[in-house]
Amino acid sequence: MENVTPPGTPAKARARRSRHPAPAAPLPPRRISKKVRAAIDALVNGDCKSIREAAEKVGFVRESLSRALNKPHVAEHLRQKVVRHLAIAAARAGSTKVELLDSANEMVRDRASTFVLGLADIQPATNPSVNINVGVRAGFVIDLRDDPSDTMRIVSSTAAPPAVAPDQDDQDDQD
């Protein structure tokens, strides 16, 4: 059966009926200038500690570099650079921890070994296994007893303590 639109149908409605959604084509990668890439490299490698320093190093004004770093594709490039840099640093840090296992200082050896064992999921429990909330009060009490003749006793923690007669209190102080 053929998809036929009535002759009086508006163009938008006709197009909506006959058109199938086109598959989303990936957008081409956005361009990042050489100066911005150099500034990102300087920031990630630690050559520059601030955006101002990185901008001066590559010949940019701080505001221009800041504006460029706020663009989503540039921010994603920066994030990927940081992740790669941290992956390399993690390998070095692991090597350092292993070297610290042979340290002359007992405290350093203990901390390094605890860290390495923790990575292997071998570690003492740091939190208690049972948490008890002592001060929690129930908002409602539901009585599920079968025997309705049993009387329920209501205990209130907000009830005032029994009053003591003033002369009894004075006599206790004098003794």
Sequence and secondary structure as in RCSB ss.txt:
>XXXX:A:sequence
MENVTPPGTPAKARARRSRHPAPAAPLPPRRISKKVRAAIDALVNGDCKSIREAAEKVGFVRESLSRALNKPHVA
EHLRQKVVRHLAIAAARAGSTKVELLDSANEMVRDRASTFVLGLADIQPATNPSVNINVGVRAGFVIDLRDDPSD
TMRIVSSTAAPPAVAPDQDDQDDQD
>XXXX:A:secstr
      TT  HHHHHHHH               HHHHHHHHHHHHTS SSHHHHHHHHT  HHHHHHHHTSHHHH
HHHHHHHHHHHHHHHHHHHHHHHHHTT S HHHHHHHHHHHHHHTT     S S    TT   S      S TTS
      TTS      HHHHHHHHH 
